[in-house]
Amino acid sequence: MKPNICLSVRAYAKLMLHASKFSQRAVCGVLLGSEVNGRVYMEDAIPLFHQGLGLAPMLTAALIQVDEYCQGCELQIVGYYQANELRDNALPDTAACRVADEIQEKFPYASLLMVDNQKMSVTADDLAVKVYKLHDGKWRIAEHSLSTLDGGMSSVQIVCQLLQERGYADLVDFDTHLDDITQDWLNPKVDSLIDIKCKN
């Protein structure tokens, strides 16, 4: 039996902020976490790209740095997320499946999360992601019961507030970091903002 998936508020918020910041483009990133007692807990999200999602050399460089970071904090890459450019398209493309395959080779319970752009809203009342799992060699949409958000609807509301307040302004993805290496792709400012919202 495959483990259940639980998304932290931080991971969900960061992938949503990433998609919102570059709402006219496709974006992607990886999810960090661990598998404990039959559950994959996705603790954090690392925004990677908002241009050239399929460029293998850039992706390889990014994943090497993310892996190095994971080794220092007892996490691993447990999933991949992507938001497509077109609002009505939430299907994984070849590039998304290829990256998810690579992650799944190292972590057998990996997930592929696709942002449902049509559900992205400052007044959302549901998760705006679709979860895909590898089944018979293909990435197929998983039953919604496989995925939960830590904190439930209160966490969805926190993310809505962050979107409404343009919390994505300080978000840095790996693309941005490559343009200006002083920009921190670990996003400590955004993490602090999310933490403050969670405490209120």
Residue pairs with C-beta under 8 A, 6 or more apart in sequence:
1 38
2 109
2 133
2 146
3 35
3 38
3 39
3 40
3 109
4 38
4 39
4 40
4 146
4 147
4 148
5 39
5 40
5 42
5 111
5 131
5 146
5 147
5 148
6 39
6 40
6 41
6 42
6 147
6 148
6 149
6 150
7 31
7 42
7 127
7 129
7 147
7 148
7 149
7 150
8 33
8 41
8 42
8 43
8 44
8 150
9 149
9 150
9 151
9 155
9 158
9 159
9 194
9 198
10 43
10 44
10 45
10 191
10 194
10 195
11 31
11 32
11 33
11 42
11 43
11 44
11 45
12 45
12 127
12 129
12 149
12 155
12 159
13 158
13 159
13 162
13 167
13 190
13 194
14 29
14 44
14 45
14 46
14 47
14 171
14 187
14 190
14 194
15 29
15 31
15 45
15 47
15 81
15 83
15 113
15 115
15 129
16 115
16 120
16 128
16 159
16 162
16 163
17 162
17 163
17 167
17 168
17 171
17 190
18 27
18 29
18 45
18 47
18 50
18 83
18 168
18 171
18 173
19 27
19 83
19 115
19 117
19 120
20 120
20 163
20 168
21 27
21 50
21 168
21 169
21 171
22 50
23 120
24 85
25 50
25 51
25 85
26 50
26 53
26 82
26 83
26 84
26 85
27 47
27 48
27 49
27 50
27 53
27 82
27 83
27 173
28 48
28 49
28 53
28 80
28 81
28 82
28 83
28 96
28 99
29 45
29 46
29 47
29 48
29 49
29 80
29 81
29 173
30 45
30 46
30 48
30 63
30 66
30 77
30 79
30 80
30 81
30 103
31 42
31 44
31 45
31 46
31 77
31 78
31 79
31 80
31 81
31 111
31 113
32 42
32 43
32 44
32 45
32 46
32 66
32 70
32 75
32 76
32 77
32 78
33 40
33 41
33 42
33 43
33 44
33 75
33 76
33 78
33 79
34 40
34 41
34 43
34 74
34 75
34 76
34 78
35 41
35 78
35 107
35 109
40 78
40 79
40 109
40 111
41 150
42 78
42 79
42 111
43 75
44 75
45 81
46 66
46 69
46 174
46 185
46 186
47 171
47 172
47 173
47 174
47 185
47 187
48 59
48 62
48 173
48 174
48 175
49 55
49 58
49 59
49 62
49 173
49 174
49 175
50 173
50 175
51 175
52 58
52 175
53 82
53 95
53 96
54 94
54 95
58 174
58 178
59 99
62 174
63 77
63 102
65 174
65 185
66 77
67 77
69 186
70 76
70 77
76 106
76 107
77 103
77 106
77 107
77 110
78 103
78 107
78 109
78 110
78 111
79 100
79 103
79 110
79 111
79 112
79 113
80 96
80 99
80 100
80 103
80 110
80 111
80 112
80 113
81 112
81 113
81 114
81 115
81 129
82 92
82 93
82 96
82 112
82 113
82 114
82 115
83 114
83 115
83 117
84 90
84 91
84 93
84 114
84 115
84 117
86 117
87 117
87 118
88 117
88 118
89 117
90 114
90 115
90 116
90 117
90 118
90 130
91 114
92 100
92 112
92 114
92 132
92 139
96 112
96 114
96 139
97 112
97 139
100 110
100 111
100 112
100 132
100 134
100 139
101 134
103 110
104 110
104 134
110 134
111 131
111 132
111 133
111 142
111 147
112 131
112 132
112 133
112 139
113 129
113 130
113 131
113 132
114 129
114 130
114 132
115 128
115 129
116 128
116 129
116 130
117 128
119 126
119 127
119 128
120 128
120 163
121 128
121 160
121 163
122 160
122 161
122 163
122 164
123 160
124 156
124 159
124 160
125 153
125 156
126 156
127 147
127 149
127 156
129 147
130 141
131 141
131 142
131 144
131 146
131 147
132 139
132 140
132 141
132 142
133 139
133 140
133 142
133 146
134 140
149 155
149 156
151 158
151 198
158 194
158 197
158 198
161 167
161 197
162 168
162 193
162 194
162 197
167 190
167 193
167 194
168 190
170 187
170 189
170 190
170 193
171 187
171 190
172 183
172 184
172 185
172 187
173 185
174 185
176 183
176 185
177 183
177 184
177 185
